[in-house]
Protein backbone atom coordinates (compact mmCIF):
# COMPACT_ATOMS: atom_id res chain seq x y z
CA UNK A 1 0.00 0.00 0.00
CA UNK A 2 0.99 3.63 -0.26
CA UNK A 3 2.23 4.61 3.19
CA UNK A 4 1.87 7.85 5.07
CA UNK A 5 5.42 8.67 6.18
CA UNK A 6 6.17 9.32 9.84
CA UNK A 7 6.30 13.08 9.39
CA UNK A 8 2.73 13.26 8.06
CA UNK A 9 3.56 14.21 4.48
CA UNK A 10 1.53 12.81 1.56
CA UNK A 11 2.41 9.32 0.33
CA UNK A 12 2.73 10.66 -3.22
CA UNK A 13 4.85 13.68 -4.07
CA UNK A 14 5.05 15.40 -7.46
CA UNK A 15 7.74 18.03 -8.07
CA UNK A 16 7.72 19.85 -11.43
CA UNK A 17 10.67 22.02 -12.46
CA UNK A 18 10.69 24.04 -15.69
CA UNK A 19 14.14 23.39 -17.13
CA UNK A 20 13.76 25.51 -20.29
CA UNK A 21 11.13 28.25 -20.19
CA UNK A 22 11.47 29.21 -23.86
CA UNK A 23 10.96 25.60 -25.03
CA UNK A 24 8.44 24.91 -22.23
CA UNK A 25 10.38 21.83 -21.14
CA UNK A 26 9.70 20.52 -17.65
CA UNK A 27 11.20 17.77 -15.54
CA UNK A 28 8.65 16.12 -13.25
CA UNK A 29 9.87 13.99 -10.35
CA UNK A 30 7.31 11.66 -8.76
CA UNK A 31 7.94 9.84 -5.49
CA UNK A 32 5.82 7.33 -3.59
CA UNK A 33 6.18 6.03 -0.05
CA UNK A 34 5.42 2.30 -0.31
CA UNK A 35 4.98 -0.73 1.96
CA UNK A 36 4.76 -4.31 0.66
CA UNK A 37 5.34 -3.80 -3.06
CA UNK A 38 8.34 -4.42 -5.32
CA UNK A 39 7.80 -1.53 -7.72
CA UNK A 40 5.49 1.32 -8.71
CA UNK A 41 4.37 2.19 -12.22
CA UNK A 42 3.85 5.92 -12.66
CA UNK A 43 2.02 7.43 -15.64
CA UNK A 44 2.00 11.01 -16.94
CA UNK A 45 0.82 12.29 -20.33
CA UNK A 46 0.99 8.94 -22.12
CA UNK A 47 4.37 8.07 -20.62
CA UNK A 48 4.76 5.21 -18.14
CA UNK A 49 7.79 4.49 -16.00
CA UNK A 50 8.25 1.63 -13.54
CA UNK A 51 10.49 2.33 -10.56
CA UNK A 52 11.75 -0.19 -8.00
CA UNK A 53 10.93 0.32 -4.34
CA UNK A 54 14.14 0.97 -2.45
CA UNK A 55 14.08 1.70 1.29
CA UNK A 56 10.32 2.24 1.13
CA UNK A 57 10.42 4.78 -1.72
CA UNK A 58 9.94 4.61 -5.49
CA UNK A 59 11.07 7.55 -7.64
CA UNK A 60 10.70 8.29 -11.36
CA UNK A 61 11.55 11.35 -13.46
CA UNK A 62 9.51 12.37 -16.53
CA UNK A 63 10.40 14.97 -19.14
CA UNK A 64 7.57 17.01 -20.63
CA UNK A 65 8.33 18.77 -23.91
CA UNK A 66 6.06 21.68 -24.80
CA UNK A 67 4.53 21.59 -21.31
CA UNK A 68 1.27 23.42 -20.76
CA UNK A 69 2.44 25.79 -18.06
CA UNK A 70 0.20 26.90 -15.18
CA UNK A 71 -0.95 30.51 -15.45
CA UNK A 72 -3.06 31.09 -12.33
CA UNK A 73 -6.44 32.64 -13.09
CA UNK A 74 -5.91 33.02 -16.86
CA UNK A 75 -5.04 29.38 -17.62
CA UNK A 76 -5.15 27.06 -14.56
CA UNK A 77 -4.12 23.88 -16.39
CA UNK A 78 -3.40 20.75 -14.35
CA UNK A 79 -1.74 17.46 -15.28
CA UNK A 80 -2.71 14.11 -13.75
CA UNK A 81 -0.14 11.62 -12.50
CA UNK A 82 -1.18 8.08 -11.62
CA UNK A 83 0.67 5.49 -9.57
CA UNK A 84 0.06 1.72 -9.46
CA UNK A 85 1.68 -0.74 -7.09
CA UNK A 86 3.28 -3.76 -8.77
Backbone as numpy.savetxt, mean C-alpha at the origin, in Angstrom:
# Nx Ny Nz CAx CAy CAz Cx Cy Cz
-4.43 -13.59 10.25 -5.26 -12.41 10.25 -4.38 -11.16 10.25
-4.98 -10.04 9.89 -4.27 -8.78 9.99 -4.31 -8.38 11.45
-3.16 -8.03 12.00 -3.03 -7.80 13.44 -2.91 -6.32 13.75
-3.55 -5.91 14.83 -3.39 -4.56 15.31 -2.11 -4.52 16.14
-1.11 -3.78 15.69 0.16 -3.73 16.43 -0.03 -3.20 17.85
0.96 -3.47 18.68 0.91 -3.09 20.09 0.68 -1.60 20.32
1.17 -0.77 19.42 1.04 0.67 19.64 -0.28 1.25 19.15
-1.20 0.41 18.70 -2.54 0.85 18.31 -2.65 1.44 16.91
-1.64 1.29 16.09 -1.71 1.80 14.73 -2.51 0.84 13.85
-2.98 1.30 12.70 -3.73 0.40 11.81 -2.88 -0.77 11.33
-3.54 -1.89 11.05 -2.86 -3.09 10.58 -2.36 -2.94 9.15
-2.95 -2.03 8.39 -2.53 -1.75 7.03 -2.10 -0.30 6.93
-0.95 -0.08 6.31 -0.41 1.27 6.18 -0.05 1.50 4.72
-0.50 2.63 4.17 -0.21 2.99 2.78 0.50 4.35 2.80
1.70 4.39 2.20 2.48 5.62 2.18 2.81 5.99 0.73
2.13 7.00 0.18 2.46 7.44 -1.18 3.48 8.57 -1.14
4.43 8.53 -2.07 5.41 9.61 -2.21 5.50 9.93 -3.70
5.28 11.20 -4.05 5.43 11.63 -5.44 6.92 11.77 -5.69
7.44 10.97 -6.61 8.88 10.98 -6.88 9.25 11.88 -8.05
8.27 12.19 -8.91 8.50 13.10 -10.04 7.19 13.84 -10.30
7.11 15.07 -9.82 5.87 15.84 -9.94 5.51 16.13 -11.39
6.49 16.47 -12.21 6.21 16.80 -13.61 5.64 15.60 -14.36
6.17 14.41 -14.12 5.70 13.19 -14.78 4.56 12.53 -14.02
4.22 13.07 -12.84 3.18 12.50 -11.98 3.47 11.03 -11.67
4.72 10.76 -11.30 5.12 9.42 -10.89 5.11 9.35 -9.37
4.51 8.28 -8.84 4.44 8.11 -7.40 4.89 6.72 -7.02
5.54 6.63 -5.87 5.93 5.36 -5.29 5.02 5.14 -4.09
4.34 4.01 -4.07 3.39 3.71 -3.00 3.87 2.48 -2.24
4.18 2.68 -0.97 4.61 1.58 -0.10 3.41 1.12 0.72
3.14 -0.18 0.69 2.05 -0.75 1.49 2.65 -1.76 2.47
2.19 -1.68 3.71 2.68 -2.57 4.76 1.49 -3.17 5.49
1.61 -4.41 5.90 0.56 -5.08 6.66 1.18 -5.79 7.85
0.54 -5.63 9.01 0.92 -6.38 10.20 0.11 -7.67 10.17
0.80 -8.83 10.22 0.16 -10.11 9.94 0.51 -11.15 11.01
-0.49 -11.99 11.32 -0.28 -13.14 12.21 -0.83 -14.38 11.51
-0.03 -15.43 11.40 -0.50 -16.72 10.91 -0.61 -16.87 9.41
0.09 -16.05 8.64 0.08 -16.20 7.19 1.52 -16.16 6.69
1.74 -16.76 5.53 3.08 -16.82 4.93 3.39 -15.61 4.06
2.34 -15.06 3.43 2.54 -13.93 2.53 1.24 -13.14 2.40
1.38 -11.97 1.80 0.23 -11.09 1.54 0.31 -10.66 0.09
-0.81 -10.73 -0.61 -0.89 -10.22 -1.97 -1.60 -8.87 -1.93
-0.88 -7.84 -2.35 -1.41 -6.49 -2.41 -1.79 -6.18 -3.85
-2.84 -5.38 -4.05 -3.24 -4.98 -5.40 -3.52 -3.48 -5.42
-3.06 -2.83 -6.50 -3.26 -1.40 -6.69 -3.27 -1.12 -8.18
-4.34 -0.55 -8.68 -4.44 -0.12 -10.08 -4.03 -1.19 -11.08
-4.56 -2.39 -10.93 -4.27 -3.47 -11.87 -2.94 -4.16 -11.65
-2.16 -3.70 -10.72 -0.90 -4.34 -10.37 -1.11 -5.21 -9.14
-0.45 -6.34 -9.08 -0.51 -7.20 -7.89 0.91 -7.62 -7.54
1.23 -7.51 -6.26 2.53 -7.92 -5.75 2.32 -8.79 -4.53
3.05 -9.90 -4.46 2.99 -10.78 -3.29 4.27 -10.58 -2.49
4.09 -10.32 -1.20 5.22 -10.08 -0.31 5.23 -11.10 0.81
6.40 -11.64 1.14 6.48 -12.60 2.25 6.29 -11.87 3.58
5.78 -12.61 4.56 5.66 -12.09 5.91 6.98 -12.37 6.63
7.62 -11.32 7.08 8.88 -11.44 7.80 8.76 -10.66 9.10
8.94 -11.34 10.22 8.82 -10.71 11.54 7.47 -10.03 11.73
6.41 -10.67 11.20 5.06 -10.17 11.38 4.64 -9.04 10.46
5.48 -8.73 9.45 5.16 -7.63 8.53 5.40 -8.05 7.08
4.50 -7.62 6.20 4.68 -7.80 4.76 4.71 -6.40 4.14
5.65 -6.18 3.23 5.81 -4.86 2.61 5.97 -5.01 1.10
5.30 -4.14 0.35 5.44 -4.11 -1.11 5.49 -2.66 -1.56
6.17 -2.42 -2.68 6.29 -1.05 -3.21 5.79 -1.05 -4.66
4.81 -0.20 -4.94 4.25 -0.04 -6.28 4.76 1.27 -6.88
4.86 1.32 -8.20 5.14 2.57 -8.89 3.93 2.90 -9.75
3.42 4.12 -9.58 2.31 4.60 -10.39 2.83 5.65 -11.35
2.74 5.37 -12.64 3.07 6.36 -13.66 1.81 7.14 -13.99
1.94 8.41 -14.23 0.80 9.27 -14.55 -0.26 9.19 -13.45
0.18 9.27 -12.21 -0.73 9.18 -11.06 -1.74 10.32 -11.07
-2.95 10.00 -10.67 -3.99 11.01 -10.51 -3.78 11.60 -9.13
-3.19 12.78 -9.07 -2.82 13.38 -7.81 -4.01 14.02 -7.11
-4.02 13.91 -5.78 -5.06 14.49 -4.93 -4.99 16.01 -5.03
-6.17 16.65 -5.17 -6.22 18.10 -5.20 -7.37 18.59 -4.34
-7.37 18.20 -3.08 -8.32 18.68 -2.08 -9.75 18.79 -2.55
-10.30 19.98 -2.50 -11.70 20.23 -2.84 -11.94 20.13 -4.34
-10.98 20.58 -5.16 -11.17 20.61 -6.61 -11.19 19.24 -7.26
-10.40 18.30 -6.75 -10.31 16.97 -7.37 -9.88 15.94 -6.32
-10.78 15.58 -5.40 -10.41 14.65 -4.31 -10.42 13.19 -4.75
-9.46 12.82 -5.59 -9.39 11.47 -6.14 -8.70 10.54 -5.15
-9.25 9.35 -4.99 -8.67 8.34 -4.10 -8.39 7.05 -4.87
-7.30 6.39 -4.52 -7.00 5.06 -5.03 -7.44 4.04 -3.99
-7.63 2.79 -4.42 -7.97 1.70 -3.50 -6.88 0.65 -3.55
-6.39 0.29 -2.37 -5.41 -0.79 -2.25 -6.11 -1.95 -1.56
-5.89 -3.16 -2.05 -6.44 -4.33 -1.37 -5.30 -5.23 -0.91
-5.59 -5.99 0.13 -4.60 -6.92 0.68 -5.30 -8.24 0.98
-4.64 -9.35 0.58 -5.21 -10.68 0.79 -4.14 -11.57 1.42
-4.51 -12.23 2.50 -3.58 -13.15 3.16 -3.45 -14.44 2.35
-2.23 -14.92 2.20 -1.98 -16.17 1.48 -1.42 -17.21 2.43
